[in-house]
Amino acid sequence: MWFYVILALVEAALMIMFAHFYLHMSRTGRAIDALPGPRAIPILGNLLQLHVTLVELFGLLREWGAKYYPVYRLWFSIKPVVFIQHPDDIEILLMSSKHINKEMAYEHLYSWLQTGLLTSGDKKWHQRRKLLTPAFHFNVLKKYMEITFEQSNKAVTDLESLGKETNVNLLPYCSKYTLNIICESSMGVSLTSEQDNNEAKKYKDAVYKIGNIIIYRLLRPYILDWMLHFMPQLNKETKNTLGYLHRFTSKIVNERREYHISTGYQQLNDLNHEADDDTAVYGKKRRLAMLDLLLTDEKNGLIDDAGINEEVSTFIFEGHDTTALAMCYAILLLAENKEAQKKAREEVEELLKPKNGAMDTSDLQKMNYLERCIKETIRLYPSVPMIARRIDEDLQLKHCLVPQGSNVFVHLFNCHRDPHFWSEPDKFDPDRFLPDEIKKRHPFCYVPFSAGYRNCIGQKFAMMELKSLIARILYDFYLEPIDHLSDIKIQSDIVLRPATPVQTKFIKIDRS
């Protein structure tokens, strides 16, 4: 009997070695192995080195980026991944019209977002981008600013109710208002009741959970979908989390569709797709939202119910979580950097004090220093620290050849702190974004919203939203640091999430 056991083990070992040599002696394998990177072992590749805590993983990827600069490779079992961070390489990749598809990491988003704008590729992505672009025209965004201003006022009022001085857990605070803004402006749904707030909290918890599940499975590529049935705890958590996320989205879509049915689609009939039309149907009583454009397209046969749900899921996730994180880090940085906080507040007060804190879109356009503070924040702390592309044909970068069948990860966090392009890269300095300073730099050493064909469709909206929220906070409160960024640990996630809760002290400004 032992003879057959030993024989089976030997055969298994030989098969593993054959598979390993076949993979690594192939054209793709040889090209990948020619790149620097930590030593990989047969079949498992670098997975054992990646089995660390999420905080340690974030640090490990940064460390390898510095050690093997400007490019390195990892094997996720039998999947090769090339990590780039040099602006020349990033420019070639992002400006290519051939390499717009996504695969690794994003495939774990399919069960949640299906193939919406974030995850789709090729023809479907082009069709959806064209369909959604009118909703993000500047003149349309101006109409949504009324909602943002209302939420900015509410953010301040809620703080004032807590007293003259209060310590605030930042991320839940920030995400409350960014979620309200995206739900009302994009979906036409106002989260005002206590039940709505409870549902919103459950949604945000579900987003956090799904992020952890995605990273867990990314580092364990051998866990295929069919295997989840044999992993009851992970399978249950995945199903429950996805089930809630889908129900939250479906409820929003169905409520908005039912509203239009009840009014005989009158507003949709009045909707003009021309972005510069200042039609009254955008009035306060029943504002038309980005979702209404999709419902109009559904009536015209350009998208179906499943398509609407996947785009709404994408809007809500991308439109609230990334903006909340940028707001959170901006508050932390302004609390630590008193001179920058003082200058930003003086700029805001000059605009808002004559109007007792009231704000309009023209004020946002004049907040140049605050905008520089926000840009410097998302340089240091890009809400999405990495983006990825699947390479469908050989791609020649400046520093390496990436063979067909590989995946490329763009390490934005490392790129934004590259000392070859940023002096004192870890220092908070908003004046880096003065026009003359921008002209001196490589255009692709700062790409927090990606660039090229797949740049972020909502970046203008995000910037306007951030300026509105932070401006009102600065107008009404002094910020004092409690948790310092030098002590805050970042964990690997689909977004740049702090590993533990972070707090800042808000002190009410006495204007009596």
N, C-alpha and C positions, 0 to 999 in steps of 0.2 A: 504493500500500500504506500509506504513512504517513497518508494521508487517513483510511483506515478505522481505523487504530490510534488516531489523535487523536479520531475520532468515538466510538469505543468508550470511550475515557477520559472524554470529555465526558458521555456517557450514564451511565457509572458514577458520575461526580461528581454529576450531577443526581439520580440515584436515591438517593444517600447524603443529599443535601441534602433531598430530598423526605421520606425516612424520618425524618430528624432533625426537620424542622419538624412532620411529622405526630405524632411522639412528643411533642415538647415543647409543641405547641399543643393536645394532648388535655387533657381535664380533669385527669387524673392528672399529666401533665407540668407543667401550669401550677401546680398545687398544690405539687408538689415544688420547682419552680424559684423559687417565692415564698419558700422557706426559704434562710437563709444557707448558704454553703459555698464551697469553692474552685471556681474557674472550670472548667467542663466543656467539652470539645470535642465536635464532632459524632461520633456513633456510639461512639467510644471512651470518652466521658464523662471520668472522672477516673483511668482506668486507668494512664495514663503517669505520673501523680504517685505512684501506688501501686507502681510497679515499682522498689522499693528493697530493701535488705536487710531481713531480718525484724526485726532490732534497730531499724533506722531506721523501719520501718513502725509498730512499737509507739510510738515517740516521736512520729511524725507524727500518729497518731490522738489521742494525748494533747494535742498542740499544737493541733490543730483543735478539740478539745473545749473548751479554754480560750479560744481566739480567738473562736469562734462561740457560746459558752455562751448559753443552756442546750440548744440543739438545732441540729443542722446536717444537711445532706444530702450524699450522694455519689451519683454515677452509676457503677455497675459496668457499663460499656458501656450497654446499654439498660435495665438493671435499677436502679430507684431504691431507695436505702436511706436511712432516717432514723435518725440517732444521737441517743439521749436519755441524760441523766444526772441530771436534776432529780428528786428524790423524788416530787414531785406527779405528774409525767408517768409515772414508773415505777409508782406506785400504781395509776393509772387502767388502764395496760396489763396489769399482772400480776393485778389483781383482776377483770379482765373474763373472763366465762365464754365469750365469743364468739371471743376471740383467743388460742387455746391451741395453734394449729398452728405448725409450724416448717417452714422451707423453705431459705432461703439459708444456705449453709455446711453445714447439716445434710444436704442432699441428697448431699454427698460422703461422708457417713458411711453411707449406705444400703448400699453394697457391702460394708461391714464389719459394721455392727450391724443391717442390714435395718431393719425397723420395730418395734424393741423399745420399751421404756418411754421411752427418751430421745428417740427420733425419730418415734414414731407420733403420730397425731392423731385427733381426733373420737372415733368410737365405739370403735375399737380401743384407743386410749389409756385411755379410761374403763374398758373391760373388763379390761385388763391391770393398771391401778392397783388396781382392786378385788381382783383375783386375788392380787396381790403384797403388799398392805398387811398381812395377818396376819403375814408373815415379819418385819416391822419393828416389831411391837408391843414396848413396853419390856420386858415380862416374858419375851418370847422373846429379845430382845437380851441380857438378863442371862445366858442360857444360853450364848451365844456368847462371853461375856467370859472364860471359862476358857481359850479358845484365845488370846485377846489377851494374857492374863497370861502364858501359856507363851511366846509370841513375845517379849514384853517382857523376860522373863528371858533368853531366848536372845540377844536383841539386846545385853544387857549382858555375858553370858558371852563372846560372840564378840569384843567390844571388849576385855575383860580379857585375852584370849589374845594380844592384840597388844602388851601391855606396859603400864607405868604411865602413859605418855604416848604418845598416837598422834594423828596428823593423819588425819582421815577425809574422804574424798570423799562428801559428804552424800547426794546424790540416789540413787546406787546403793545406799548403805547403808539409807536410809529405805525405798526401794521394795522392797527384799528382804523386809522384814518385813511391810509392808502387803500385798504380794502373797500372802505365806504366809497371812496372816490371812484375806484375802477368799477365797482358794481353799479353805481348810479350813472356815471358818464358813459361807460361802455355798454351796460346792460339795461339801464333805465329802472333799476331796482334800488330802492333806498332802504338801508339797514338801520331802522330807527327804533324798533321795539326791543324789549328785553329778550324776547324769543329770537329775534334777528341777531342780536349780539351773541347769544349763546350758540346759535348756528355758525356765526362767523368764527367764534373761538374754536369750535369743533373743526371747521374747515382748515384753519391755520395749523392746528395740531396734526391734522391729516397730512398737510403739505410737508410738515417736518418729518413725520413718520415715513412718508413715501420717499423722501430724500435719503433717509438712512437705509431703506430697503434697496434703493437703486445702487448706492455705493457698496453695500454688502454683496449684492449680486455681481456688480462689476468686478469685484476682486475675487469672485468665485465663478468664473465663466463656465465651469463644469456643471453648475446648477441650471439645468435646462428647465423649460416651463413644465414639461411633463413630470419632472422630478418633485415639483412642489407638493404633489399629492402624497408623497412619502415623507414630507417634512411638515407635520401638522401645525406646529406653532407658527412657522414662517408663512405657510399657506393661509392660515386663518388670519394673521395680521395683514397680509397682502390683500386678501379678499375684502376684509372689513374696511380697510383704508380706501381701496379703490371704490368700493361700493358707496362710501360716504361722499367721496369726491364727485362721483358721477351723479349721485342724487342731488347734491348741491347745485351742480350745473344745470341738470334737467329741470329742477324747480324754477330756476331763473328764466330759462328759455320758455318753459310752458306758461309761466305767469305773464310774460311779455306777449307771447302769441295770443293768449286768451284775452288780454286787454285789447289788442287790435281787432280780434274777432268781435268783441262786445261793442266796438265803435264802428263796425263795418269797414275796417281798414282805412278809415278816413285819413288819418295822419300819414299812413304809408302811401296813400294815393296822392297826397299833397307833397310828399318828399321829393325834393329836387336833388339829383346827384351832383349838380354843379357846386363845387366847393365854395364859390364866392357868392352863392345865393344867401341872402340874409333873411330868409323867410321866417315868418312869425311862428311857424310850428316848432321852433326851438325855444319857445317861451317857457317860463318857469313852471306853469301848471303841469304840463306833461311834456317834458323835454324828449325829443327824439335822440336816441342813443346809437352807438356803433352797432349794437345788436339789431336795431331797426333796419339798417342797411342790409344786413344778412337776411332778415325776414322779407325785405323787398325783393332781394335776389332769389329767395326761395319761391316767392310768388311768380317770378319770371322764369323759374326753372333752371337757375344757374347754380343752385346749391340745394342739398336735401337736408333733412332733419339731423342725420348723423354728422354731416359736414358742419352744420351750425353748432352742434354740441361740442365738437372737437375744437372749433375756433374759440368758442366761449370759454372752454376750459383753459385754453392757451392764454387768452386775454387776461383772465382773472389771475392765473398763476404768475405770468410774467409781469403783469401790470401792477401787482401789489407787493409781492415778496421782494423783488429786486429794488423797488423804490423805497420800501420800508428800511431795508438794510443800508442803502445810501444815506437816507435821512438819519438813521441811528449813528453811523460812523461820522457824519458831518457834525452832529451835536456833540459827540465825544471830542472831536478835534477842535471845535470852536471853544468848548469848555476848557481845554488844556492850553489853547493859544489865545491868551487874553488880548493881545494887540490886534489879531485878526478879528476876534469877536467884536472888539470896540469899533474897528473900521467898518465892519459889515453893519453893525447896529446904527452907526452914524449915517450911513448911506440909506438904510431903511427908514430911519426917523425923518430924514430930510424929505422923503417922498410921502410918508404916511401921516406924519404929525399934523400937517395942515388939514387932514381929512379924518382926524381922530381914529387912525388905524385902518380906515377903509382902503381897499386896494382894487385896482383894475389891471387889465392886461398890459396897458401902456406902462404902468409902474414896473412890471416885471422886466420889461425890455430895458429899463434904465438901471437895473440892479447889477451893474457890471462887476463890482467887487465880490458881491455874494455869489455870482455865477462862477467867478474864478475860485472861490472857496469850495464850491460844489465840485467843480472839475478836478481840483487838487485832491479832494476827498476820494473821488472814484478813480483817480490815478493810484493813490495809495491802497485803496480798498475797493477794487472793482467788484460789483455785486455778483457778476459771473466770472470767476477766476480763470476758467478754462473753457475753450470751445473746441470742437473737433470736426474733422472732415474725413470722409472715406475717399481713398485715392483709387479711382476707377481706371486710370492709365498712368504710366510712369510720369512722375513730376520732378523736374529738375529744379531744385532750390539753389540758392547761392552756396550753401554749405554742405549739401548732400543731394544724392538722388534718392527719392522715395519711390519704391517700386509699387506697381499695381497690386491691389489687394491689401495694402496696408491702411492703417488709420493714422492721422496726424492730430496730435493735441497741441493747441496753441496755448502756451502758459502765459496768460495776460498778466497775472500777478508779478511774475518774474520780469516780464518785458517792461512793465511800468516802473520797475525799480532797478533797471539795468544801469550800473554806474558808467557804462560807456556812453550813455545818452542823457543821463540825469545826474547833475552834480548834487552831492549829498542826497542821495535818492530816498532815504527814509525820513527826511525832514519835510514838514508841512510848510509849503511856501506858495501861496496863491498867485504870487506874481510870476510864477512860471508860465501862466496863461495870459500874460500881456501879449498883445499882437506881435510885437517885435521879437519876443522870446519864442513864440510859436513858429515864426518864420525860420528860426535858426535850427529847428529840430527836424529829425526824420519824421515824415507824416504818419508812419506806422509804428512809432514807438509809444503811441497813446491811442488805443482802440477799445475803450470800455464798452462801446456799443457794437463791436465788430466793425466790419467795413466791407466795401465792395458790394457784390450782388446780394448778400444775405445780411446786410447791416440791419440793425434793430429798427423796425418800422415805427416804434413808439418813443424814440429817443427825445424828440422835441416835447412831446407831452410829459415825459418823465422830468425833464429839466424845468418846465414851467410849473409842474406840480411841486417839485422840491423847493423851488424858489418861493412859491406862495406859502407853503407850510413853515419853512425855516424863517422867512421874513417876519411872519406874524409872531413866532416864538421869540425872536430877537427883539421885536418891538415891545413885547410885554414882559420879558423875563431876562435876568442875568443867568448865565450858565456857570456852574461851579463843578469841577471834576470830582467824582467819587472813585470810579474805576478808571485807571489809566490804560491807554492803549498798549503801552509797553508791557503791561502785565496780563493783557487779555489773550487767551489762546484761541486760535482759529482752527476749525475742524474741516476736514475734507467733506464736501457736500456738493450738490448741484449749484448752490449759491454760496457766497462767502459768509458763513454763519459763525458767530462767536460760540465757543463751546459751552459757556456758562452765561447766566444772565448778567447784563451790564447796566450800571446805574449812573445817572447824572443828577445833580441838585439844580432845581429851578427856583429862582428867587424873584418874586413879583416886583416889578418896577413901579414905584409910587409916582403917579402922575397928577396927584391932587394939588 
